[in-house]
Amino acid sequence: MVVANTGPLTLEAFLALPETKPASEYINGQIIQKPMPKTRHSRLQSKLTETINGVTETDQLAYAFPELRCTFGGRSIIPDISVFLWQNIAFDANGEPLDDVRIPPDWVIEILSPDQSANRVTGNILHCLKHGCQMGWLLDPDDRSVMILQPQQPPELVSGDEKVPMVGMLPLELTVAQIFGWLKMK
Amino acid sequence: MVVANTGPLTLEAFLALPETKPASEYINGQIIQKPMPKTRHSRLQSKLTETINGVTETDQLAYAFPELRCTFGGRSIIPDISVFLWQNIAFDANGEPLDDVRIPPDWVIEILSPDQSANRVTGNILHCLKHGCQMGWLLDPDDRSVMILQPQQPPELVSGDEKVPMVGMLPLELTVAQIFGWLKMK
């Protein structure tokens, strides 16, 4: 996690810079590089993306994009998973999604990495909620728990066999144990 | 952070065990040892404790206890700092505080360590708020920010020159920058 003190760099100037690897976010005028994803993070991210899209794509309800840059409200962030309701995805004439996303996801999922600042990640989720996002999940693999963040509501921590609250219209039911159960690969 | 799967150990059985170092907490039936505190953590903890008590002790408004075991609502936790309003501190006939604390602090402060599960710490703060605590602070030294948690309210992230919300009656004003400024010792 590199924090560069960039002085007066504007959001638009930041967006004109070449992408880095891992990608960098623009938060409160600072450029902050995301941590290098590790195996458990990658596993949870891919299984969740696949599971969500498995029940939402065919009926064109929603789509979960991993590592999608979303720029709105003065920040440019890259949630681990950004889920957009289908009607909120902008397409071109060929039906391909537009690259430049200037709205918050409807549902944002972040998976904490050991070397990641928890408040910074939570801060990004709160930024999404403030700008129209309906639901934030903060997964902590070390605690086997999910912090649920919703607009105007106190946070809720769910674990074990508890069901994870879901964005209203999505036909998906998951328990916390099911999600972290995906970590066990053999 | 050692997580022992303790099976059916009860809270009272846990409390009868000898204390460990670092201390262990009892959360949802599991015994979880706190991480070994590091220098920055220790510095913030001591400066905050000293600063709070500097304005609250003389007038017997409140007292900030570092590393105090608080047992209530089925958990036994040891917040980094537990602040009790003076009238909520139980004293013996000699005016000495009783050792066995069975109520939540009025204000709880946690300082994230790099090797600590963020959701577990936030979960402990939420447990306090659910049982009557008025205010929770979650300091993240890596983000130079404080997450503010209050009953029935969405979390709020404060940073830089923003004032940190305070428990109503305490005559203390601090900005986030002041708090993390204490890390610079020379």
Interface residues (C-beta under 8 A of the other chain):
Chain A: M1 N28 L112 P114 D115 S117 A118 N119 R120 T122 G123 L126 L129 L138 D140 D142 D143 S145 V146 M147 L149 P151 Q152 Q153 P154 P155 E156 L157 S159 G160
Chain B: M1 N28 L112 P114 D115 S117 A118 N119 R120 T122 G123 L126 L129 L138 D140 D142 D143 S145 V146 M147 L149 P151 Q152 Q153 P154 P155 E156 L157 S159
